[in-house]
Amino acid sequence: MNAAPVIEVDSIVTRFGMQTVHDGVSFSVPRGQIAAIIGGSGSGKSVLVREIIGLLRPAAGRVRVLGTDVWNASDEELSALRRRFGMLFQDGALFSSLTVAQNVATPLIEHAAVPPDLLGPLVRLRIALAGLPVEAATKMPSELSGGMRKRAAVARALALEPEVLFLDEPTSGLDPITARAFDRLLRFLCDDLSLTILVVTHDLDTLYELSTRVAVLAEQRVIISGPPKDVIAFTHPFVHEFFLGERGQRAMELLREYPFAV
């Protein structure tokens, strides 16, 4: 718990025209932990992740990832940083005209000097790590189920052996059985590869099975960030409704089912 922060978000302000989405968002994620961002619709969860990884510039504030000041870094520094993290977008964002193997190979070709004779084995290893069958390598994204597309996107995100993994609604659109299998995959990858993970989710099962910390976005800021048990006990209307509304009984069951969350 005393590990140095891998992700540091300090006083982020986000505006779109006259609309303020974030007004002083701050939180951090220590190395080796799995942090979840939760919040209502329109609270800017996905926007915040894009600001953290350098895709969208905030109006004010500072972001540091793996010691690099994202919005004051040179192009060379930012390129080096992006080789150290992986990103799973909500829809997978696979290249529709490329096979799964070609999608996974793309980061290795663009960002790593991988000898041609090693490219195939490395791609097959990433595909296997993501829990996909061998035959999936030659399939197009359109030929895959939703769960398999998510796994293919994870394989691509792992291509460069990242230290940090960002996930935007990883179980969105998946049926419950597939979603829980995907959660188990992420837990295995985190434990096996010692990744630091930041996940945007509204799925309570995902939250409790994966997260050791939770940051709650509400009122244009992070109103609390800490272990799930501390967040649940926090007195705030959104927190109460999210954890203790109609799904409250399920939340308590999950806390008993996943004791590491408390």
VOPAGU-2260 file (C-alpha; in pm, 1 decimal, decimal comma):
REM VOPAGU-2260
SITE   aa  ch    i         X         Y         Z
SITE  MET   A    0       0,0       0,0       0,0
SITE  ASN   A    1     303,9     228,5      46,4
SITE  ALA   A    2     433,4     171,1    -307,0
SITE  ALA   A    3     517,2     482,3    -507,5
SITE  PRO   A    4     235,5     600,7    -736,4
SITE  VAL   A    5     251,9     478,1   -1094,0
SITE  ILE   A    6     -36,8     705,2   -1198,8
SITE  GLU   A    7     -73,3    1055,3   -1051,2
SITE  VAL   A    8    -363,7    1282,0   -1148,0
SITE  ASP   A    9    -339,3    1630,1    -996,6
SITE  SER   A   10    -610,4    1898,9   -1014,7
SITE  ILE   A   11    -733,4    1810,6   -1364,5
SITE  VAL   A   12    -983,0    2053,7   -1519,9
SITE  THR   A   13   -1172,0    1951,6   -1834,5
SITE  ARG   A   14   -1399,2    2178,1   -2037,1
SITE  PHE   A   15   -1590,1    2133,3   -2360,9
SITE  GLY   A   16   -1698,1    2481,0   -2463,2
SITE  MET   A   17   -1895,6    2625,6   -2172,8
SITE  GLN   A   18   -1941,0    2285,4   -2007,9
SITE  THR   A   19   -1705,6    2188,7   -1725,3
SITE  VAL   A   20   -1671,3    1812,3   -1689,7
SITE  HIS   A   21   -1386,8    1795,8   -1436,9
SITE  ASP   A   22   -1299,5    2068,7   -1188,9
SITE  GLY   A   23    -997,5    1964,6    -985,2
SITE  VAL   A   24    -982,5    1585,9   -1024,9
SITE  SER   A   25    -700,4    1429,9    -820,5
SITE  PHE   A   26    -608,7    1071,1    -730,6
SITE  SER   A   27    -318,2     828,4    -756,0
SITE  VAL   A   28    -261,8     458,4    -815,6
SITE  PRO   A   29      31,3     280,8    -644,2
SITE  ARG   A   30     233,6      20,4    -830,6
SITE  GLY   A   31      86,9    -328,7    -845,7
SITE  GLN   A   32    -267,7    -227,0    -758,4
SITE  ILE   A   33    -591,2    -250,6    -955,6
SITE  ALA   A   34    -782,8      75,4    -931,0
SITE  ALA   A   35   -1137,0     127,5   -1056,3
SITE  ILE   A   36   -1295,2     455,8   -1162,2
SITE  ILE   A   37   -1670,8     474,0   -1113,2
SITE  GLY   A   38   -1917,3     756,2   -1172,5
SITE  GLY   A   39   -2249,4     842,3   -1323,7
SITE  SER   A   40   -2318,3     887,1   -1695,2
SITE  GLY   A   41   -2155,4    1206,3   -1819,0
SITE  SER   A   42   -1910,4    1227,0   -1529,6
SITE  GLY   A   43   -1618,4    1199,5   -1772,0
SITE  LYS   A   44   -1468,5     862,6   -1679,5
SITE  SER   A   45   -1355,4     771,5   -2031,3
SITE  VAL   A   46   -1247,3    1130,9   -2096,5
SITE  LEU   A   47   -1026,1    1116,6   -1788,0
SITE  VAL   A   48    -853,2     800,1   -1907,1
SITE  ARG   A   49    -785,3     960,9   -2244,5
SITE  GLU   A   50    -628,1    1256,8   -2064,1
SITE  ILE   A   51    -411,3    1023,1   -1857,8
SITE  ILE   A   52    -272,8     841,1   -2163,5
SITE  GLY   A   53    -214,6    1159,6   -2362,1
SITE  LEU   A   54    -496,7    1145,9   -2617,5
SITE  LEU   A   55    -695,5    1443,8   -2489,0
SITE  ARG   A   56    -541,4    1755,9   -2332,9
SITE  PRO   A   57    -708,8    1885,9   -2015,7
SITE  ALA   A   58    -766,8    2257,6   -1965,6
SITE  ALA   A   59    -552,3    2252,9   -1651,7
SITE  GLY   A   60    -379,2    2019,0   -1410,1
SITE  ARG   A   61    -102,4    1761,8   -1432,1
SITE  VAL   A   62     -80,3    1390,2   -1511,4
SITE  ARG   A   63     220,6    1171,4   -1438,8
SITE  VAL   A   64     244,1     809,7   -1555,6
SITE  LEU   A   65     551,0     603,1   -1463,6
SITE  GLY   A   66     728,0     923,5   -1366,5
SITE  THR   A   67     662,8    1102,5   -1697,5
SITE  ASP   A   68     474,0    1431,8   -1696,8
SITE  VAL   A   69     235,0    1341,9   -1980,1
SITE  TRP   A   70     139,7    1691,1   -2090,6
SITE  ASN   A   71     486,6    1843,7   -2057,2
SITE  ALA   A   72     675,8    1555,7   -2215,8
SITE  SER   A   73     852,6    1576,7   -2549,8
SITE  ASP   A   74     726,7    1366,4   -2840,1
SITE  GLU   A   75    1017,3    1128,5   -2782,3
SITE  GLU   A   76     939,8    1094,6   -2410,7
SITE  LEU   A   77     569,7    1040,6   -2479,1
SITE  SER   A   78     646,2     777,3   -2741,6
SITE  ALA   A   79     871,3     595,5   -2494,9
SITE  LEU   A   80     599,5     612,3   -2228,5
SITE  ARG   A   81     335,6     466,9   -2461,5
SITE  ARG   A   82     553,9     161,8   -2510,3
SITE  ARG   A   83     523,1      99,8   -2135,5
SITE  PHE   A   84     144,5      85,6   -2109,9
SITE  GLY   A   85    -141,1     -89,7   -2287,5
SITE  MET   A   86    -492,9      36,1   -2351,3
SITE  LEU   A   87    -816,5    -156,7   -2397,1
SITE  PHE   A   88   -1084,0      73,7   -2536,2
SITE  GLN   A   89   -1450,3       7,1   -2469,8
SITE  ASP   A   90   -1518,6    -136,6   -2815,6
SITE  GLY   A   91   -1178,9    -304,3   -2847,7
SITE  ALA   A   92   -1076,8     -67,4   -3130,1
SITE  LEU   A   93    -929,4    -349,0   -3338,1
SITE  PHE   A   94    -834,1    -276,3   -3698,2
SITE  SER   A   95   -1125,1    -428,5   -3888,2
SITE  SER   A   96    -920,3    -494,8   -4203,0
SITE  LEU   A   97    -651,2    -693,7   -4018,5
SITE  THR   A   98    -658,9   -1042,7   -3870,9
SITE  VAL   A   99    -620,5   -1093,1   -3495,9
SITE  ALA   A  100    -254,6   -1187,3   -3544,1
SITE  GLN   A  101    -192,5    -877,8   -3755,9
SITE  ASN   A  102    -363,0    -659,1   -3494,5
SITE  VAL   A  103    -139,6    -800,1   -3221,7
SITE  ALA   A  104     170,0    -768,4   -3439,6
SITE  THR   A  105     109,7    -399,9   -3518,4
SITE  PRO   A  106     259,6    -256,3   -3193,0
SITE  LEU   A  107     556,9    -491,3   -3221,8
SITE  ILE   A  108     623,8    -379,0   -3579,3
SITE  GLU   A  109     575,5      -7,9   -3508,8
SITE  HIS   A  110     743,9      26,0   -3169,1
SITE  ALA   A  111     986,3    -264,4   -3122,0
SITE  ALA   A  112    1278,3    -387,9   -3325,7
SITE  VAL   A  113    1153,4    -746,6   -3331,2
SITE  PRO   A  114    1340,3    -975,4   -3573,5
SITE  PRO   A  115    1103,7   -1123,2   -3834,4
SITE  ASP   A  116    1168,0   -1478,8   -3716,3
SITE  LEU   A  117    1055,1   -1387,4   -3361,1
SITE  LEU   A  118     744,2   -1191,9   -3457,7
SITE  GLY   A  119     522,3   -1495,9   -3511,8
SITE  PRO   A  120     612,8   -1668,9   -3183,4
SITE  LEU   A  121     566,1   -1346,1   -2986,9
SITE  VAL   A  122     224,2   -1285,8   -3143,1
SITE  ARG   A  123     116,0   -1642,7   -3067,9
SITE  LEU   A  124     233,2   -1603,0   -2707,4
SITE  ARG   A  125      27,6   -1284,8   -2658,0
SITE  ILE   A  126    -277,7   -1451,7   -2812,6
SITE  ALA   A  127    -234,9   -1748,3   -2579,1
SITE  LEU   A  128    -194,9   -1518,6   -2276,0
SITE  ALA   A  129    -527,7   -1359,5   -2364,8
SITE  GLY   A  130    -694,0   -1700,6   -2354,7
SITE  LEU   A  131    -772,9   -1725,4   -2725,9
SITE  PRO   A  132    -750,1   -2051,5   -2921,3
SITE  VAL   A  133    -475,5   -2086,6   -3182,1
SITE  GLU   A  134    -723,9   -2069,6   -3470,5
SITE  ALA   A  135    -837,1   -1720,6   -3362,0
SITE  ALA   A  136    -510,3   -1576,0   -3494,9
SITE  THR   A  137    -623,8   -1594,9   -3856,7
SITE  LYS   A  138    -976,2   -1465,4   -3799,4
SITE  MET   A  139   -1097,6   -1113,0   -3872,9
SITE  PRO   A  140   -1250,4    -913,1   -3584,4
SITE  SER   A  141   -1593,9    -940,2   -3748,9
SITE  GLU   A  142   -1570,1   -1319,4   -3720,3
SITE  LEU   A  143   -1524,8   -1310,5   -3342,6
SITE  SER   A  144   -1778,0   -1300,9   -3061,6
SITE  GLY   A  145   -1782,5    -997,1   -2831,5
SITE  GLY   A  146   -1583,8   -1176,9   -2563,9
SITE  MET   A  147   -1323,2   -1298,1   -2811,4
SITE  ARG   A  148   -1283,7    -945,7   -2953,1
SITE  LYS   A  149   -1215,1    -818,8   -2599,8
SITE  ARG   A  150    -953,2   -1090,2   -2554,4
SITE  ALA   A  151    -795,1   -1004,2   -2889,6
SITE  ALA   A  152    -777,4    -640,0   -2778,4
SITE  VAL   A  153    -610,2    -752,6   -2454,6
SITE  ALA   A  154    -357,8    -954,5   -2657,0
SITE  ARG   A  155    -272,0    -641,6   -2855,7
SITE  ALA   A  156    -253,0    -431,0   -2536,1
SITE  LEU   A  157      -2,4    -684,0   -2396,2
SITE  ALA   A  158     209,6    -689,9   -2711,7
SITE  LEU   A  159     488,9    -470,3   -2573,8
SITE  GLU   A  160     488,2    -624,8   -2223,8
SITE  PRO   A  161     344,2    -312,7   -2056,9
SITE  GLU   A  162     385,3    -217,7   -1692,5
SITE  VAL   A  163      43,5     -50,3   -1680,1
SITE  LEU   A  164    -287,0    -152,9   -1836,7
SITE  PHE   A  165    -582,4      82,2   -1890,2
SITE  LEU   A  166    -927,5     -68,9   -1943,0
SITE  ASP   A  167   -1241,4     121,4   -2041,7
SITE  GLU   A  168   -1558,4     -73,9   -1951,9
SITE  PRO   A  169   -1392,6    -409,8   -2028,3
SITE  THR   A  170   -1708,4    -616,3   -1966,9
SITE  SER   A  171   -1953,7    -379,4   -2134,6
SITE  GLY   A  172   -2179,6    -565,9   -2377,5
SITE  LEU   A  173   -2077,8    -910,4   -2255,1
SITE  ASP   A  174   -2315,8   -1166,3   -2109,3
SITE  PRO   A  175   -2260,6   -1242,2   -1736,8
SITE  ILE   A  176   -2077,2   -1571,6   -1791,4
SITE  THR   A  177   -1841,5   -1425,3   -2050,6
SITE  ALA   A  178   -1790,3   -1114,0   -1837,6
SITE  ARG   A  179   -1686,6   -1317,2   -1533,3
SITE  ALA   A  180   -1450,1   -1526,5   -1745,8
SITE  PHE   A  181   -1297,8   -1201,6   -1872,5
SITE  ASP   A  182   -1258,1   -1077,0   -1513,8
SITE  ARG   A  183   -1072,8   -1397,4   -1426,6
SITE  LEU   A  184    -845,1   -1344,8   -1725,2
SITE  LEU   A  185    -757,3    -993,4   -1607,8
SITE  ARG   A  186    -697,5   -1114,3   -1251,6
SITE  PHE   A  187    -463,9   -1385,3   -1384,2
SITE  LEU   A  188    -274,3   -1137,0   -1600,2
SITE  CYS   A  189    -237,1    -892,0   -1312,9
SITE  ASP   A  190    -110,6   -1156,2   -1072,7
SITE  ASP   A  191     109,3   -1329,4   -1330,9
SITE  LEU   A  192     257,6   -1022,0   -1498,6
SITE  SER   A  193     256,5    -785,3   -1195,8
SITE  LEU   A  194      68,0    -519,5   -1389,2
SITE  THR   A  195     -74,8    -199,8   -1245,8
SITE  ILE   A  196    -430,0    -164,3   -1376,3
SITE  LEU   A  197    -672,6     127,6   -1402,5
SITE  VAL   A  198   -1022,5      20,9   -1506,1
SITE  VAL   A  199   -1334,6     224,2   -1579,9
SITE  THR   A  200   -1639,8      17,9   -1488,2
SITE  HIS   A  201   -1995,8      26,7   -1363,5
SITE  ASP   A  202   -2006,0    -352,6   -1322,1
SITE  LEU   A  203   -2012,7    -441,0    -950,7
SITE  ASP   A  204   -1887,7    -793,9   -1015,4
SITE  THR   A  205   -1589,1    -659,5   -1209,0
SITE  LEU   A  206   -1526,2    -396,4    -945,8
SITE  TYR   A  207   -1515,1    -642,1    -656,5
SITE  GLU   A  208   -1334,9    -920,2    -837,5
SITE  LEU   A  209   -1060,0    -692,1    -965,3
SITE  SER   A  210   -1019,1    -371,4    -768,3
SITE  THR   A  211    -811,3    -299,5    -460,5
SITE  ARG   A  212    -887,4      73,4    -484,3
SITE  VAL   A  213   -1185,8     272,8    -609,9
SITE  ALA   A  214   -1199,1     637,4    -719,6
SITE  VAL   A  215   -1548,5     790,0    -732,6
SITE  LEU   A  216   -1613,8    1067,7    -985,7
SITE  ALA   A  217   -1901,5    1292,8    -881,5
SITE  GLU   A  218   -1965,2    1666,8    -869,7
SITE  GLN   A  219   -1684,3    1717,0   -1126,4
SITE  ARG   A  220   -1415,9    1575,7    -896,1
SITE  VAL   A  221   -1301,0    1260,3    -718,1
SITE  ILE   A  222   -1503,1    1269,7    -397,3
SITE  ILE   A  223   -1323,3     968,2    -246,4
SITE  SER   A  224   -1046,0     728,2    -344,3
SITE  GLY   A  225    -951,9     425,9    -137,9
SITE  PRO   A  226   -1020,2      59,4     -63,4
SITE  PRO   A  227   -1371,0     -60,3    -158,8
SITE  LYS   A  228   -1480,8     -97,0     204,6
SITE  ASP   A  229   -1393,0     267,6     276,5
SITE  VAL   A  230   -1569,4     387,1     -37,1
SITE  ILE   A  231   -1886,9     194,8      43,5
SITE  ALA   A  232   -1893,2     349,7     391,2
SITE  PHE   A  233   -1853,1     703,4     252,4
SITE  THR   A  234   -2159,4     921,3     305,9
SITE  HIS   A  235   -2266,0    1062,4     -31,3
SITE  PRO   A  236   -2589,2    1021,1    -234,4
SITE  PHE   A  237   -2416,7     879,4    -543,1
SITE  VAL   A  238   -2208,1     633,1    -343,0
SITE  HIS   A  239   -2514,7     521,3    -147,3
SITE  GLU   A  240   -2719,9     467,7    -462,3
SITE  PHE   A  241   -2439,4     294,4    -652,5
SITE  PHE   A  242   -2352,0      45,1    -380,0
SITE  LEU   A  243   -2649,4      37,1    -147,9
SITE  GLY   A  244   -2952,2     106,3    -366,2
SITE  GLU   A  245   -3136,5    -174,9    -540,0
SITE  ARG   A  246   -2804,7    -357,2    -582,7
SITE  GLY   A  247   -2712,3    -317,6    -215,6
SITE  GLN   A  248   -2776,8    -675,8    -115,5
SITE  ARG   A  249   -2568,0    -800,0    -406,1
SITE  ALA   A  250   -2285,4    -565,0    -302,4
SITE  MET   A  251   -2278,5    -713,8      45,3
SITE  GLU   A  252   -2278,3   -1064,9     -99,1
SITE  LEU   A  253   -1984,7    -973,1    -319,6
SITE  LEU   A  254   -1790,3    -837,4     -25,2
SITE  ARG   A  255   -1828,2   -1172,7     146,9
SITE  GLU   A  256   -1750,7   -1364,4    -172,9
SITE  TYR   A  257   -1434,1   -1165,9    -250,5
SITE  PRO   A  258   -1275,5   -1105,9      92,4
SITE  PHE   A  259    -965,5    -938,6     -57,0
SITE  ALA   A  260   -1189,0    -645,1    -151,2
SITE  VAL   A  261   -1241,3    -554,2     214,5
